[in-house]
Amino acid sequence: MPDDATPSAGEERTGPSRPAAGSGSVPSPGAEKTRFEVNEVLWAELQHLGRADAREAAPDLKSVYARIGAFPKEKALSALCLSGGGIRSATFNLGVIQALARMGLIESFDYLSSVSGGGYIAGWLKAWLYRRPLAQVVQELTHPERTPGFRPLAPEPRPLDHLREYSNYLTPRVGLLSADTWAAAALIVRNLILNWLVLLPVLAAVVAVPQAAFVIASASPPSCVDGVTNPLTARWGWLSLYLAVVLASFASATIYHLRRQRAKPPKETTVLLLGVLPLWMSCLALARAALWLCVTSFSSAELWAFFGLWCVGIPLFGWILALASARRVTSVRWTSDLAGIVLSGAVAAVLLFVVTESWLPALKNAPSLYVVFGVPILLGLYLLARALFVAFASLGEGGGARGSRTGQAAEAAPSELAHADREWWARLSGWVLVLATTWTGISALIVLGGFFINQYAMPLADQTLAALGGAAGLLTALLGASPKAKAPTPGSRSRLSRPG
């Protein structure tokens, strides 16, 4: 290659080469360079496009970008980008290319970028440009009648005719005995199986959890025998109760800890997996415990003690752990947080006592309703407690900003941190509300769907079929009684009767 030739992007230079700025050691004379830096590739592209001196060595990458940004308007780089979308996108992009050719603009683009269906039509265009000069391609696209070998009965250029004839690129050869057809069928079946292998286990898990809860609730023996807990369910009831307390404590500590991460907020998946999911599992375990334990055998003092632990003690435990592990003390005063936890928890404990005394016996007698509404009721009480906590804790927003434990200044104003704190709780409450609503809808569909079908849909279907049968019989009778239907005359013989 001559020393002053302009190489294209990605083309390797042979023979003596100059040391490029920012590159490594200088290759020996006659050696072939096989590794190029990004700045060298971009510089070779600019040289190929006539925007850089072919004899100048490639500067560093920052300088290359600076030169590209400093190009005057008439030398600014431009690109034709063809988007994806399958054969529809390819068809649309073909029209765009034809329109740009007629307007004389297609020669002004420096780059061609494409994806998916746009890549199909871009590959066709590049294959044509590889065989014909750009000016000839534009001439055939704009005025095919002026090109040599013009065919009046087929006025479009031959590459365009070829494109239309073979646009069915997934199955070029159609027919029952075509290998392309069977390959496409095998491809569809394979993709369906792969999608089912991903989706069906998830759907099965979603369906199995409410169904398993309903089976447990309907098949469990009575929790109360002679006013005390049934020995058959006592062990599982206490185990579920302990598990609920452990999971709720873990969820509380995690939620309050993640709430205080101001410098580097946690990812949403972290909050969901370590906070919302254990919270839901604790409510599910508590609902199982209430099903297997004889709640009426406990005194009011014992119930109030547990409700205080559940609604006040566990949130306070998580808050204290988060406060002890916090590196910085935020501007939200700890006294306001403490008052918010105690007051909101007291309200939630009262409501939980009311639900236990009034609704729990009726729900336990209807296993389907217990499965549908048991967990959402507990999650709803949690949402109410968090809303009251935010309201009570907001009363202390006027306090002065506190610094870190090391004496550093506060990171933000008290009002800003209080607003961010309310926004965080609102986000968490939104996910809990989504979880409660989803559980209610899916469990109602799974548990109550079969009941409504057997109770209402099947009788309605029988009545509909009976009505359709009656209507068909009535229509047959009316058609048979039509004046146009002539009765046979005496002595006449039916056409179906046998002669003789």
PLY file of the C-alpha trace (Angstrom):
ply
format ascii 1.0
element vertex 500
property float x
property float y
property float z
element edge 499
property int vertex1
property int vertex2
end_header
0.00 0.00 0.00
1.41 3.46 -0.83
2.39 5.55 2.10
-0.17 8.26 1.28
-3.11 5.90 0.70
-6.19 6.27 2.82
-7.07 3.01 4.58
-10.61 2.11 5.53
-11.69 1.55 9.11
-10.44 -1.76 10.41
-7.99 -2.24 7.48
-4.57 -3.50 8.52
-1.49 -1.68 7.32
1.46 -3.67 6.07
5.02 -2.57 5.72
6.69 0.12 7.81
4.25 1.79 10.18
4.50 4.92 12.27
4.21 4.88 16.03
0.71 5.97 16.98
0.14 8.31 19.85
-0.91 6.41 22.91
0.15 3.08 21.44
2.76 0.63 22.73
6.12 -0.25 21.27
6.99 0.54 17.67
6.62 -2.50 15.35
9.74 -3.64 13.57
10.07 -2.85 9.86
8.12 -5.26 7.69
6.02 -6.55 10.57
2.25 -6.76 10.16
0.24 -4.96 12.82
-2.62 -7.08 14.13
-3.79 -5.06 17.16
-5.34 -1.63 16.92
-6.44 0.79 19.64
-9.80 2.54 19.56
-8.24 5.88 18.71
-6.46 4.29 15.72
-9.70 2.78 14.40
-11.58 6.07 14.70
-8.71 7.96 13.11
-8.60 5.51 10.18
-12.34 6.06 9.71
-11.86 9.82 9.64
-9.06 9.42 7.12
-11.24 7.20 4.96
-14.04 9.81 5.10
-11.67 12.63 4.20
-11.93 14.33 7.59
-8.29 13.77 8.63
-4.86 13.93 7.04
-3.76 10.49 5.84
-0.13 11.25 6.75
-0.89 12.26 10.34
-0.52 9.68 13.12
-3.53 8.90 15.27
-3.70 11.14 18.35
-5.05 9.97 21.68
-8.75 9.12 22.04
-9.70 12.36 23.79
-8.11 14.40 21.00
-9.95 12.35 18.37
-13.28 13.07 20.05
-12.36 16.74 20.37
-11.65 16.97 16.62
-14.92 15.24 15.76
-16.82 17.73 17.92
-14.99 20.67 16.35
-15.93 19.81 12.74
-17.78 22.63 10.97
-21.39 22.07 9.97
-20.59 21.17 6.39
-18.12 18.47 7.54
-20.06 17.10 10.50
-20.43 13.34 10.58
-23.84 11.81 9.88
-25.30 8.31 10.01
-28.29 6.51 8.54
-29.78 4.34 11.32
-32.28 1.64 10.41
-34.28 0.31 13.34
-35.48 -3.24 13.92
-38.88 -4.89 13.74
-38.63 -7.90 11.46
-39.82 -7.93 7.88
-42.10 -4.94 8.50
-39.14 -2.83 9.55
-37.17 -4.03 6.53
-40.02 -3.02 4.22
-40.34 0.40 5.84
-36.58 0.98 5.75
-36.52 0.06 2.06
-39.01 2.85 1.42
-36.83 5.23 3.44
-33.77 4.33 1.37
-35.69 4.83 -1.90
-37.01 8.21 -0.70
-33.55 9.39 0.37
-32.14 8.30 -2.99
-34.80 10.31 -4.87
-34.07 13.34 -2.70
-30.33 13.04 -3.35
-29.48 12.66 0.34
-28.32 9.07 0.59
-24.82 9.97 -0.61
-24.37 12.48 2.22
-24.31 9.89 5.03
-20.98 8.73 6.44
-22.15 5.71 8.44
-24.82 3.04 8.16
-26.11 1.53 11.40
-28.82 -1.12 11.70
-30.33 -3.78 13.92
-32.63 -6.78 13.37
-35.01 -6.11 10.46
-33.07 -2.97 9.65
-29.94 -5.10 9.43
-31.66 -7.30 6.83
-32.25 -4.36 4.47
-28.87 -2.80 5.37
-27.11 -6.06 4.45
-28.94 -6.08 1.14
-27.87 -2.47 0.46
-24.24 -3.13 1.39
-24.14 -6.23 -0.82
-25.39 -4.09 -3.71
-22.82 -1.37 -2.95
-20.10 -4.00 -2.84
-20.88 -4.93 -6.47
-21.80 -1.49 -7.85
-20.58 2.06 -7.21
-22.78 4.25 -5.03
-23.63 6.58 -7.92
-24.90 3.68 -10.01
-26.97 2.33 -7.13
-28.57 5.74 -6.63
-29.21 6.00 -10.39
-30.96 2.61 -10.47
-33.06 3.48 -7.41
-34.17 6.90 -8.70
-34.33 6.43 -12.49
-34.18 2.73 -13.39
-35.38 3.49 -16.93
-32.10 5.28 -17.67
-29.90 2.35 -16.72
-28.56 -0.09 -19.36
-30.61 -3.25 -19.74
-33.82 -1.65 -18.54
-36.81 -4.02 -18.71
-40.16 -2.27 -19.29
-42.10 -5.30 -18.03
-39.97 -5.41 -14.86
-39.10 -1.75 -14.23
-37.49 -2.20 -10.82
-33.75 -2.88 -10.51
-32.73 -6.53 -10.48
-31.40 -6.40 -6.87
-34.78 -5.07 -5.76
-36.62 -7.80 -7.69
-34.36 -10.37 -6.10
-35.09 -8.92 -2.67
-38.86 -9.17 -3.20
-38.67 -12.69 -4.57
-36.69 -13.95 -1.57
-38.24 -11.81 1.20
-39.46 -15.01 2.86
-35.98 -15.45 4.26
-36.95 -17.71 7.17
-38.33 -20.36 4.82
-36.97 -19.60 1.33
-38.29 -22.91 -0.03
-41.86 -23.49 1.03
-43.84 -26.70 0.81
-44.64 -29.74 2.89
-41.48 -31.56 1.80
-39.20 -28.53 2.13
-36.47 -28.74 4.73
-36.84 -24.99 5.37
-40.48 -25.44 6.40
-39.67 -28.24 8.83
-36.69 -26.31 10.18
-38.96 -23.33 10.92
-41.48 -25.65 12.61
-38.72 -27.20 14.73
-37.49 -23.72 15.63
-40.96 -22.66 16.80
-41.44 -25.83 18.84
-37.99 -25.45 20.41
-38.65 -21.83 21.43
-42.05 -22.74 22.85
-40.52 -25.51 24.95
-37.79 -23.21 26.22
-40.32 -20.52 27.12
-42.53 -23.07 28.86
-39.57 -24.37 30.85
-39.12 -20.84 32.21
-42.74 -19.77 32.62
-44.49 -22.96 33.71
-42.46 -23.47 36.93
-43.14 -19.84 37.91
-46.85 -20.18 37.19
-46.94 -23.51 38.99
-45.31 -21.94 42.05
-47.78 -19.03 42.00
-50.70 -21.44 41.79
-49.27 -23.95 44.28
-48.83 -21.57 47.23
-52.52 -20.52 47.60
-53.66 -24.03 46.70
-51.39 -25.56 49.35
-52.64 -23.01 51.89
-56.24 -23.94 51.09
-55.51 -27.68 51.38
-53.86 -27.11 54.78
-56.70 -24.89 55.99
-59.48 -27.23 54.86
-57.78 -30.47 55.93
-56.55 -29.33 59.35
-58.38 -30.79 62.35
-60.23 -28.44 64.70
-57.81 -26.27 66.64
-59.98 -26.24 69.79
-60.93 -29.39 71.70
-62.80 -28.83 74.97
-61.66 -25.24 75.09
-57.93 -25.96 74.69
-55.60 -26.34 71.73
-55.86 -29.65 69.92
-52.70 -31.70 70.66
-52.60 -32.68 66.99
-52.14 -29.06 65.88
-50.46 -27.53 68.94
-46.89 -28.41 67.96
-47.29 -27.02 64.42
-49.09 -23.97 65.74
-46.36 -23.01 68.18
-43.68 -23.72 65.56
-45.46 -21.40 63.10
-45.78 -18.75 65.80
-42.06 -18.83 66.61
-41.21 -18.77 62.91
-43.49 -15.76 62.40
-41.74 -13.84 65.22
-38.27 -14.64 63.84
-39.18 -13.66 60.27
-40.92 -10.47 61.39
-37.90 -9.49 63.50
-35.55 -10.08 60.58
-37.80 -8.07 58.24
-38.07 -5.21 60.75
-34.32 -5.00 61.33
-33.63 -5.16 57.60
-36.21 -2.53 56.67
-35.05 -0.02 59.29
-31.40 -0.67 58.37
-31.99 -0.15 54.66
-33.99 2.97 55.45
-30.91 4.62 56.97
-28.61 4.02 53.99
-28.60 7.60 52.74
-25.21 7.78 51.02
-25.79 4.63 48.96
-29.48 3.73 48.76
-30.18 -0.01 48.45
-31.38 -1.57 45.24
-35.06 -2.28 44.96
-34.43 -6.01 44.62
-32.53 -5.93 47.92
-35.48 -4.32 49.68
-37.87 -6.84 48.13
-35.80 -9.93 48.94
-34.59 -8.95 52.42
-37.52 -6.83 53.59
-40.83 -7.39 51.81
-40.48 -11.15 51.25
-39.68 -12.00 54.92
-42.53 -9.70 55.96
-44.98 -11.63 53.78
-43.64 -14.97 55.02
-44.05 -13.83 58.64
-47.69 -12.90 57.99
-48.23 -16.27 56.31
-46.68 -18.08 59.29
-48.79 -16.06 61.76
-51.94 -16.94 59.81
-50.97 -20.64 60.02
-50.39 -20.28 63.77
-53.81 -18.69 64.29
-55.34 -21.58 62.35
-53.65 -24.33 64.44
-53.82 -22.72 67.89
-57.00 -22.34 69.88
-57.05 -18.57 70.22
-60.09 -18.61 72.53
-58.09 -20.61 75.08
-55.79 -17.66 75.69
-56.74 -14.95 78.13
-57.12 -11.32 77.11
-53.88 -10.45 78.90
-51.98 -13.09 76.94
-53.44 -11.87 73.65
-52.62 -8.24 74.47
-49.05 -9.26 75.38
-48.52 -10.98 72.05
-50.17 -8.18 70.06
-47.92 -5.68 71.83
-44.91 -7.80 70.93
-46.02 -8.13 67.29
-47.03 -4.52 66.68
-44.67 -2.61 69.01
-41.88 -4.87 70.26
-40.73 -6.29 66.94
-40.67 -2.89 65.12
-38.88 -1.38 68.12
-36.34 -4.23 68.07
-35.56 -3.64 64.40
-35.34 0.12 64.88
-32.89 -0.22 67.79
-30.65 -2.59 65.83
-30.65 -0.23 62.84
-29.91 2.74 65.09
-27.02 0.92 66.75
-25.48 -0.11 63.41
-25.97 3.25 61.70
-22.77 5.10 60.83
-24.53 8.44 60.71
-27.40 9.83 62.74
-29.89 11.48 60.43
-31.77 14.67 61.15
-34.95 12.77 62.01
-34.80 12.85 65.79
-34.79 9.48 67.51
-37.47 10.64 69.95
-39.89 11.20 67.08
-39.11 7.78 65.65
-39.62 6.17 69.04
-42.93 7.94 69.58
-44.06 7.00 66.08
-43.25 3.32 66.58
-45.03 3.13 69.96
-48.15 5.08 68.98
-48.61 3.46 65.56
-47.96 0.02 67.04
-50.53 0.62 69.78
-53.19 1.49 67.22
-52.32 -1.59 65.15
-52.44 -3.79 68.27
-55.94 -2.57 69.11
-57.14 -3.26 65.57
-55.50 -6.70 65.57
-57.29 -7.53 68.83
-60.62 -6.47 67.32
-59.99 -8.57 64.19
-59.05 -11.58 66.32
-62.15 -11.33 68.51
-64.69 -10.55 65.76
-63.46 -11.88 62.41
-61.13 -14.76 63.21
-63.77 -17.32 64.32
-65.87 -16.74 61.21
-62.86 -16.93 58.90
-61.64 -20.17 60.49
-65.03 -21.73 59.79
-64.65 -20.82 56.09
-61.20 -22.09 54.97
-61.48 -20.55 51.51
-62.12 -17.05 52.91
-59.40 -17.57 55.53
-56.86 -18.27 52.78
-57.98 -15.32 50.66
-58.19 -12.65 53.38
-55.99 -13.87 56.26
-52.60 -12.70 55.00
-53.89 -9.47 53.33
-55.50 -8.42 56.64
-52.15 -8.70 58.42
-50.38 -6.84 55.61
-53.09 -4.16 55.71
-52.50 -3.63 59.43
-48.78 -3.30 58.69
-49.50 -0.65 56.06
-51.71 1.26 58.48
-49.02 1.12 61.18
-46.37 2.41 58.75
-48.63 5.27 57.64
-49.23 6.29 61.27
-45.51 5.96 61.99
-44.68 8.40 59.21
-47.33 10.81 60.49
-46.11 10.71 64.11
-42.41 10.80 63.16
-43.03 13.87 60.98
-43.88 15.85 64.10
-40.16 16.06 64.91
-39.03 17.45 61.58
-38.38 20.87 63.03
-35.41 19.66 65.08
-31.94 20.77 64.19
-29.74 18.73 61.95
-27.41 16.35 63.65
-23.94 15.47 62.51
-22.33 12.10 62.33
-20.90 10.33 65.34
-17.47 11.55 64.38
-18.53 15.18 64.56
-18.99 15.70 60.83
-21.68 17.99 59.53
-25.06 16.71 58.55
-25.38 15.64 54.92
-28.63 17.47 54.17
-31.23 19.77 55.68
-33.80 18.22 58.04
-36.69 18.89 55.66
-34.88 17.19 52.79
-34.14 14.07 54.83
-37.71 13.97 56.16
-39.07 14.20 52.62
-36.74 11.42 51.46
-37.78 9.35 54.48
-41.48 9.70 53.63
-40.74 8.84 50.02
-38.88 5.69 51.10
-41.75 4.51 53.29
-44.23 5.26 50.50
-42.20 3.12 48.10
-42.04 0.26 50.58
-45.77 0.54 51.32
-46.47 0.43 47.60
-44.72 -2.92 47.26
-46.52 -4.30 50.32
-49.84 -3.14 48.84
-48.97 -4.82 45.53
-48.18 -8.03 47.40
-51.43 -7.95 49.40
-53.53 -7.19 46.32
-51.81 -9.87 44.25
-52.28 -12.48 46.97
-55.97 -11.60 47.29
-56.60 -11.75 43.54
-54.63 -14.92 42.79
-55.86 -16.85 45.83
-59.46 -15.83 45.14
-59.14 -16.94 41.54
-57.58 -20.28 42.50
-59.58 -21.10 45.63
-62.95 -19.57 44.79
-62.79 -19.97 41.02
-63.75 -23.66 41.05
-66.51 -23.00 43.56
-68.13 -20.31 41.40
-67.80 -22.47 38.29
-69.53 -25.43 39.94
-72.11 -23.27 41.69
-73.06 -20.83 38.94
-71.32 -21.49 35.62
-72.21 -25.18 35.24
-75.95 -24.74 36.01
-76.00 -21.76 33.68
-74.35 -23.84 30.97
-76.95 -26.62 31.46
-79.76 -24.11 31.24
-78.25 -22.56 28.14
-77.93 -25.93 26.42
-81.52 -26.80 27.37
-82.73 -23.47 25.99
-80.81 -23.99 22.76
-82.30 -27.47 22.41
-85.79 -26.12 22.96
-85.21 -23.34 20.46
-83.97 -25.86 17.88
-87.06 -28.02 18.39
-89.37 -25.03 18.10
-87.63 -23.90 14.91
-88.02 -27.40 13.45
-91.72 -27.43 14.30
-92.27 -24.01 12.75
-90.47 -25.00 9.55
-92.51 -28.21 9.35
-95.73 -26.25 9.70
-94.81 -23.82 6.91
-97.51 -23.27 4.21
-94.93 -24.06 1.56
-94.60 -27.63 2.86
-97.18 -29.67 0.84
-98.85 -32.70 2.38
-98.93 -35.93 0.28
-102.20 -36.55 -1.65
-104.08 -39.83 -1.29
-102.76 -42.44 -3.66
-99.48 -40.65 -4.26
-96.30 -42.55 -3.78
-93.28 -41.26 -2.05
-90.13 -40.76 -4.04
-88.32 -42.85 -1.50
-90.66 -45.79 -1.78
-89.40 -48.82 -3.60
-90.99 -49.36 -7.11
-92.80 -52.60 -7.75
0 1
1 2
2 3
3 4
4 5
5 6
6 7
7 8
8 9
9 10
10 11
11 12
12 13
13 14
14 15
15 16
16 17
17 18
18 19
19 20
20 21
21 22
22 23
23 24
24 25
25 26
26 27
27 28
28 29
29 30
30 31
31 32
32 33
33 34
34 35
35 36
36 37
37 38
38 39
39 40
40 41
41 42
42 43
43 44
44 45
45 46
46 47
47 48
48 49
49 50
50 51
51 52
52 53
53 54
54 55
55 56
56 57
57 58
58 59
59 60
60 61
61 62
62 63
63 64
64 65
65 66
66 67
67 68
68 69
69 70
70 71
71 72
72 73
73 74
74 75
75 76
76 77
77 78
78 79
79 80
80 81
81 82
82 83
83 84
84 85
85 86
86 87
87 88
88 89
89 90
90 91
91 92
92 93
93 94
94 95
95 96
96 97
97 98
98 99
99 100
100 101
101 102
102 103
103 104
104 105
105 106
106 107
107 108
108 109
109 110
110 111
111 112
112 113
113 114
114 115
115 116
116 117
117 118
118 119
119 120
120 121
121 122
122 123
123 124
124 125
125 126
126 127
127 128
128 129
129 130
130 131
131 132
132 133
133 134
134 135
135 136
136 137
137 138
138 139
139 140
140 141
141 142
142 143
143 144
144 145
145 146
146 147
147 148
148 149
149 150
150 151
151 152
152 153
153 154
154 155
155 156
156 157
157 158
158 159
159 160
160 161
161 162
162 163
163 164
164 165
165 166
166 167
167 168
168 169
169 170
170 171
171 172
172 173
173 174
174 175
175 176
176 177
177 178
178 179
179 180
180 181
181 182
182 183
183 184
184 185
185 186
186 187
187 188
188 189
189 190
190 191
191 192
192 193
193 194
194 195
195 196
196 197
197 198
198 199
199 200
200 201
201 202
202 203
203 204
204 205
205 206
206 207
207 208
208 209
209 210
210 211
211 212
212 213
213 214
214 215
215 216
216 217
217 218
218 219
219 220
220 221
221 222
222 223
223 224
224 225
225 226
226 227
227 228
228 229
229 230
230 231
231 232
232 233
233 234
234 235
235 236
236 237
237 238
238 239
239 240
240 241
241 242
242 243
243 244
244 245
245 246
246 247
247 248
248 249
249 250
250 251
251 252
252 253
253 254
254 255
255 256
256 257
257 258
258 259
259 260
260 261
261 262
262 263
263 264
264 265
265 266
266 267
267 268
268 269
269 270
270 271
271 272
272 273
273 274
274 275
275 276
276 277
277 278
278 279
279 280
280 281
281 282
282 283
283 284
284 285
285 286
286 287
287 288
288 289
289 290
290 291
291 292
292 293
293 294
294 295
295 296
296 297
297 298
298 299
299 300
300 301
301 302
302 303
303 304
304 305
305 306
306 307
307 308
308 309
309 310
310 311
311 312
312 313
313 314
314 315
315 316
316 317
317 318
318 319
319 320
320 321
321 322
322 323
323 324
324 325
325 326
326 327
327 328
328 329
329 330
330 331
331 332
332 333
333 334
334 335
335 336
336 337
337 338
338 339
339 340
340 341
341 342
342 343
343 344
344 345
345 346
346 347
347 348
348 349
349 350
350 351
351 352
352 353
353 354
354 355
355 356
356 357
357 358
358 359
359 360
360 361
361 362
362 363
363 364
364 365
365 366
366 367
367 368
368 369
369 370
370 371
371 372
372 373
373 374
374 375
375 376
376 377
377 378
378 379
379 380
380 381
381 382
382 383
383 384
384 385
385 386
386 387
387 388
388 389
389 390
390 391
391 392
392 393
393 394
394 395
395 396
396 397
397 398
398 399
399 400
400 401
401 402
402 403
403 404
404 405
405 406
406 407
407 408
408 409
409 410
410 411
411 412
412 413
413 414
414 415
415 416
416 417
417 418
418 419
419 420
420 421
421 422
422 423
423 424
424 425
425 426
426 427
427 428
428 429
429 430
430 431
431 432
432 433
433 434
434 435
435 436
436 437
437 438
438 439
439 440
440 441
441 442
442 443
443 444
444 445
445 446
446 447
447 448
448 449
449 450
450 451
451 452
452 453
453 454
454 455
455 456
456 457
457 458
458 459
459 460
460 461
461 462
462 463
463 464
464 465
465 466
466 467
467 468
468 469
469 470
470 471
471 472
472 473
473 474
474 475
475 476
476 477
477 478
478 479
479 480
480 481
481 482
482 483
483 484
484 485
485 486
486 487
487 488
488 489
489 490
490 491
491 492
492 493
493 494
494 495
495 496
496 497
497 498
498 499
